[in-house]
Every structure is written in C-alpha cells, then in structure tokens.
C-alpha cells in the first residue's frame, strides 16, 4: 500500500497515518510539522534558538532577525514571533528607528563587537573608538 509523503501504513492496513513527529493538517489531510518545528530528513525538529514557526506546515522556521534587528529567542521550539526579544546583557536596550521599527542596540559608549546570525545575544562591550581622553567629552549627535 503506497502512502503520501510523511505517512506510513501499518502492515496489512489499508490506511496511512502520519509518521512520528508529524501531525495531520485537518484542512488538507497532509502530514505536516506542528508549530515551532520544521522538517529535516523526514522528521520534524524544534526550531533552533533565534528562530520561530507560528503555523503548521512543511516550511522552515523563520529567523527573529526578520522581526527586529538583534533579536533572538531564549529557547528552542519557539511558536510565535512575540518570543523574539532582545536578550539583555549589560549595556543593552531597545531602540526605535524614525519609522517606529524596533531593534536591539547597545547603550551609548558601548558597541557590539560580535553580533552574528547565530549569536545567542547581543554582546555590548565598551567601545574604545568613542572614549575620550581624560578631561574631554563628546555629546551624542
């Protein structure tokens, strides 16, 4: 008995069921991954840290960087874009662009030396490029 993708048939059965880790899409009857999981090699796996999936299906998890810059999820298997957040370290804050877009940034006088797509959080370190000599100062522009 031939089954559709991600389905299997029990020996001598005339029906197919979803393979382990997949669920049945009630609308289409297809076997898909649940919220917070994506298909890889015939199995549904949790979205990695920094990613989420807010609908059932066979699509890949989405990166939090598309939600707002510098954001990340604290854990795996995130099911909603609202789980993307700035994972605060010292000297870090939310900021907004002129059009109201939210993003994570470092406080004044600190810089991000290590931000990358797969970093667990924005690391803000003292920015030596903006330090002033003793007795001098610079105002923010």
N, C-alpha and C positions, 0 to 999 in steps of 0.2 A: 504494500500500500504506500503510495507516494504522498508525502506531506509538503506543505508550503514551507518557505524559509522560516527557520527558528521554531519549527514544530516537529514533533516526533509521534510515532504511533507505537502503542504497546503491542507486543506480539499477539497476532491473531485478532487485533481490534480493527474496526472499520472507521474509526475517528482519529483525528490528530489533536494533540494538546501542545501547548507551548513548552519548550524546553526550559529547564531550570534557569532561574533569574529573569526570564521574560514574563510578561503579563499579556492578557488578551485585550486589545483595543475594542471596547464594546461597540463602537461605531462601525469599524471595518472588519472586525474579526481577526485582524492580523496580530501576530505576536510582536510586541514592542517592548522597549525598556521603560521602566517606571520613572517617575520624577527623580532627579538627582543622579541618574545613571545613563551611561552611553554604551552602545555596542562595540565590542572589540573581539574579533575572532570567535564569534558565536556565543558570547557571554556578555551580560550586562555588568559593567563595572561602575563603582561610585565615581562621580566627578572628582577630579583632583582638587587640592587646595587652590583657591584662586579662580575656580570655575563653578558654574551652576547650570541646572537644566530645569526649567519651570513648566515643562509639558512632557507628556508621554510621547514616545516615538523612537525612531531609529537615528535621529540626528545627534550630532556631537554636542557635548557640553559647551557653553559659551563662557568666554573669559570675562572676569569682572572689569578688566581694563576698558571694555566697551561700555560699561555702566558709568564709571567715572575714573579718571586717571589716578593711579597709585592705590586703587582699592584691591581688596583681597578677601577671601573667605577664611574664617578661622579653622574650619574643618573640611572633611571630605563629604561628598554626597549632598551638597547644597541644592535646595529645591526652589530657591527664589532669589531674584536679583536684589531684594532687600537684605540678603545675607552678605552682600558685598559691602565692605566698610574699610575705613582706614584702621588698620590695626596699630593703635597708637604706641609709639615708643616715646621716649623723652623728646621734647622739642618738635613735636609734630602737631598739625592742626588741619581742619577742613578749611578750604578757601573756595571762593566762587569767582568765576570769570565774569566779565561785564554782562554777558547774556544770561547769567544765573546758573551756569553749569558748575556742578560741584566737583572738586578734585582734592586729593590729599597733597599736602605740601609740608615743607619744613618751616619752622619759625624763623623770624628774621635773625640773621647771623649764623644760620645753620644751613648746610647743604646736603643733598642726597648724593652720596658717593657711589652707591651700589644698586640703585633701582634697576631691576630687570624683570622680564615677563614672569619668571618663576620664583621671585623673591617672596618670602613669607610676609614681609612687612617693609615699609619704607624706613630706611635707616638714615636718621638725620645726625650728622656729625658737625662739629664746629668747623665753619668754613673759613679757612685761613686766608682765602682770597679777599674776604671783606673785613678782616681785622685791621684796625687802625693802630698806628704807633701810639705809645703812651702819651697821654695829654691831648690827643686829637680825636675827632669824632666825625661821623658821617651820618647825615639824615637819610631816611628812605625816600626814594623818588616815587 
